[in-house]
Amino acid sequence: MPTTIQIDDETKKKLFRIKLRLEEQKGEAVTYNDLIEYLIESQPSNLIRKSNLQKFRSLKGILLKSGKKTYLEERRRDLDKEENLAPFKE
């Protein structure tokens, strides 16, 4: 089931640059889910330790109903930008 995550603009730009590089290497489109899985898999297995779990548990990642319109507008802009960079080919 898809979910929403909140990231700042700078992190979003960095992820997009990594996504473009990965797409160049693979020669095909890469989803953000693929990108995140790739980044997770390329990290050492001890990245998340018990000492960090307390901090992780305090984070909230649920979008309020009032933020739904903003999210949808942002998502549409993201999709439009991606389509302009790499048009869909059938």
Secondary structure as the mmCIF struct_conf table of DSSP 4:
data_model
#
loop_
_struct_conf.conf_type_id
_struct_conf.id
_struct_conf.beg_label_comp_id
_struct_conf.beg_label_asym_id
_struct_conf.beg_label_seq_id
_struct_conf.end_label_comp_id
_struct_conf.end_label_asym_id
_struct_conf.end_label_seq_id
HELX_RH_AL_P HELX_RH_AL_P1 ASP A 9 LYS A 26
TURN_TY1_P TURN_TY1_P1 GLY A 27 GLY A 27
BEND BEND1 GLU A 28 GLU A 28
HELX_RH_AL_P HELX_RH_AL_P2 TYR A 32 GLU A 41
TURN_TY1_P TURN_TY1_P2 SER A 42 SER A 42
BEND BEND2 GLN A 43 GLN A 43
TURN_TY1_P TURN_TY1_P3 SER A 45 ASN A 46
BEND BEND3 LEU A 47 ILE A 48
HELX_RH_AL_P HELX_RH_AL_P3 LYS A 50 SER A 58
HELX_LH_PP_P HELX_LH_PP_P1 ILE A 62 LEU A 64
HELX_RH_3T_P HELX_RH_3T_P1 LYS A 65 GLY A 67
HELX_RH_AL_P HELX_RH_AL_P4 LYS A 68 LEU A 85
BEND BEND4 ALA A 86 ALA A 86
#
